[in-house]
Amino acid sequence: MNNLQLTNSLTRRKEIFKPIDSKKISLYACGPTVYDIPHVGNGRSLVVFDLLFRVLKLLYGENVRYIRNITDIDDKIIESSKKNKKSINEITSGITKVFHNDCESLNCLKPTKEPKATEHINEMIQMTSSLIKKNFAYENNGHVYFSVSSFKNYGKLSNKNLDELKAGSRIEVSGLKKNPMDFVLWKPSNKEDPGWDSPWGRGRPGWHLECSVMSEKYLGKIFDIHGGGLDLIFPHHENEIAQSCCNNSTKNFANYWVHNGFVTINNEKMSKSLGNIISISDAVNKYSGQVVRLALLSAHYSQPLDWNDDFLNNQKSTIDKWYSLYDEQNDEKISDIVEVLLDDLNTPGFIAKIHELYNKANSGDKKKRSLFNSACRFLGLFNISKEEWQNLKKKKIKLSEGYIVKKIEERTKAKNNEDYTLADKIRDELFKEGILIEDQKGKTTWKYK
């Protein structure tokens, strides 16, 4: 196999992946802030970095550590708690449970470790104290801010200078800051809000600080790959780099930065603020986890992906077709066809290879059939049997078999009466409900789509 190549957001070019230590591969991906139900845009990050984890495991075996955090203390969580009149714990534990169900539905492997922010408050206080001591941060009225001007490489990841960043971002206005671009490491908490005792009074950590602390604890001061959505480049990842490099006196934080593109609806970014979100669980209930996973991997991870019913129905038809060649057992090595994935996780190219294998296997090539099954499984598909897949499809059909037979009889009668408009209408209505009818040799048969 060739070397893995990844597009590094830090250098803005595709590079051969050279690990710090081939026996300790390190991958960190920003996980959810558990204040609301995860949506399909969040799901894209999930499956992209799950696939990268699978590729790294294929190359390096069990030497891969994949850390994906859970942010369970944040202003959005506090707002959600007040809005829904539920305790912080009810909000965070409930959303975390939904998130884990979504991971399972999308057939994502469990990360090596899934640390929670609230379990690492002491380490966050220690890093904040250290940054103050080293003159990279300052305290003012219970708030601690990182001094952006103290880090000369600030803006390198987003490829902008400070003036550009200041002009193009929504900055938290505060008279407590020395510079409008300075960001919070620690903030005071009201009596009714979650808080922890610290040298600066009772308070809670800033969002950016959390990931710096957790990645360092489980992967070290410098690690291989940091991933997340495109929207996290600035300010989140930019701020992580600043505070970590300054605190640890290192030139780098993560050597490779990988960012996935947005999921859009009508070419607008899917986001809670725009109110155009589709939850992962709703999408899975409508189409199935495998269909949603294939859809999220169908475009290159760095490109936008537009979400619509026609697109999803095409993915569903593909998996239906592929299941016709499903095999229970297969152990064919996929090294010959995985090369395309090593080229910056080229999933469209890999899916095209699976289509090629399907065509060859469908003509009777047993080895290609085994390879086809292995390739589907490597992509995270075929995680249920053919029988389970058929039963899953049946469950999504709301019509009884008796009703379907009755409608087919009505259609046959309409055709005999040469009322082809009614016959077509009945066929189309059944099709919309997931029933495909076929006329062959004077007989009409039906099956689930």
FENZI-V740355 format. One record per helix or strand of 3 or more residues. SS is the DSSP state (@ for helix, = for strand). FROM is the first residue (numbers start at 1). LEN is the number of residues. If there is no record, write none. Layout:
<<SS/FROM/LEN> <SS/FROM/LEN>>
//
This chain:
<<=/5/4> <=/13/4> <=/25/5> <@/40/24> <=/64/5> <@/75/10> <@/88/18> <@/117/17> <=/137/4> <=/143/4> <@/148/3> <@/162/7> <=/183/6> <=/203/3> <@/207/13> <=/223/7> <@/230/19> <=/254/7> <=/263/3> <@/280/8> <@/289/9> <@/309/15> <@/339/4> <@/347/16> <@/366/13> <@/386/11> <@/401/16> <@/420/13> <=/435/6> <=/443/6>>
//
